[in-house]
Amino acid sequence: MSRKIQIVLPDPQAEQLTELAAGTGEPLSTLAALLVRNGIAQAAKDGNVRQRRQAPVILGGGGDRARWLEPYGGDPIWRQEMWGAIVALHGRYPRALANLKDQWWTDEQHTEMLCALATWRSELDDAGLDLAFQTQLNDYAQALQRESAGVTKTWRPSAPPDEWVSH
């Protein structure tokens, strides 16, 4: 269950919130709610208010590698699921990922970052929201913007290429 409330912010903070929302591609009200939830979670962590539930463990899953890293030896099912998660991430944050170059999967740094962001977002959706994700996504969007100077073709979500599936 959710409840709608109204808050008032001083102009400087309202302007900062607007700027942050524009940078992340999130609606202003969604980001404001995220910040409030994050503040309440921090207050609970600090012992100022009771905990509502135990926070999940983000890393792990029984394996010896983080979930956003492909299992040793390769795993076609992991690749299919991760591709879908990255397409969903792009669909959710199209402005932040607008400068993602085509064939990003051939660059280990971009692949790992996108897999990590997609995994993180999925886990947060299952367990609650976290402002750190929005900040990291915004930082990555700015890095993509800086890097896009010579990019002639940006990536558009589609079915995975053969080299991704057969790797």
N, C-alpha and C positions, 0 to 999 in steps of 0.2 A: 504494500500500500504506500502511496505517496501523498504528500500534501503540498499544495501551492501556498507559498508565502511571498511577501513583498519586503524587499530591503532597500535601504537608501544608502548610497555611497557618496562621499565627498568627490567633487569633480576630478581631482588628480587621480584617485584610485579608479574611478569610473572610466577615465581615459585610458589608464593602463590596462584595465580589464578588456576594454574594447580593442586595444592594440594586440593583446595576447590572443583574444578570440579570432581576430582577423588573421593572425599568423598561424594559428592551428587549424583554421577552417571550421571550428566548432561554433554553433550559435552562441551568442552572448549569454543567454539564460542557462544553457547547458554547461558552459564553462563556469559560470557563477555558482551553480549548484555543485559542480565538481569541487570547487575551492572550498565551499562550505563543508561538504562531506569530508574533504581532506583535513580541514581544521578540526572538525569534530573527532575524526580518527586520531589526530595528533593529541587532542585533549584527553582522549581515552587512554592513549599510550602513556601520557604523562601522569595518569592517575587522577585527573581533574573531573572525570566523568566515568561511569562504569563502562566496561567493554560490552559490546553487543554480541560479538562472536569471535571465535579464534581466527586469526588471519591465516590463510592457507600458505603452504610452502610453495614458492614459485619455482625454485630449481628442483631438479631431480625427476622422479618418475620411475625410480627403480633401475635406471640404466646408469652407465658409467659416463655418459656425456649429457650436457645440457640439452633440453628438448629442441632448441632452435638449431642445433648442429646435427647434420646428417649422421646417422649411425655409421660406425666404422664398417667399411666394406660396401657401403651404399645400401639404399633401401628405396625401391620404386614406389612403395605405398607412402612412405614418408614424403617423397618428392611430390607426389600427386596432392597429398593433403596440404603440404606447405605452399605449393603453387596456388591452390584455392584460397588459402589464408592470405597470401600476398595480394591476390586479385581482390579479395574482400577488403583488405586494408586500403588498397588504392581506391576502391569504390567509396569507402567511408571518408577518406581524406584526400580527395582528388587534387585540391589546391596545394596541399603540402607536398604531394608527390608528383606534381605537374612536370617537374624538370628531370624526372627519372629517365635516364638514357635508355634507348632501346638496347636489347641484349645485355641488360644489367647482370644477368646470371653468369656471364663470362668473367665477371669481376668479383673475386672472392670477398672483398670488403663490402661491396654493395649487397651481395647475396647474404652474407652473415648478418648485416645490419637489418635488412628487410625480414629475414627469418626471425631474428630476435624481436623486432617490433611486432610482427604478426603474432608470435607466440605470446608476447607480453600482453598485447591487446586482448587476445583470446582469454588468457588467464584472468585479466582484470574484469572482463565482461562476466566471467563466471563467479568472481569473488567480490567485486566492488571496484570502484574507480580510484585512480591514483594520479595526482597532478604531475608526478615525475615523468610519466609516460608522455603527457602532452608537451612538457618541456623538451624531452629527448626528440620527439617527433619534429618539433619546431626547429631544434638545432640541426637535425638531419635535412629538413627542408631548406634551411639557409645554406648548408653545405652543397646541396644539389643545385641551388641557385648560383652559387659561386662557380661551381664546376661546369655549369651549362654553357659557358661562353662559346665553346667550339662544337657543341652538340647540334647535329643537323636533324636528328630524328629522336623524338622522345618515345618512351614505351607506352603502348596502349594495351590494357589487359585483354588477354585472349587465351586460347588453349595453350598449354605448355609446348615449347618447341621440342623437336626430337632429341636435341643434345641435352636438354634438361631431363627428360624422361629416361633416356637410355644411359645416363651417366653412371 
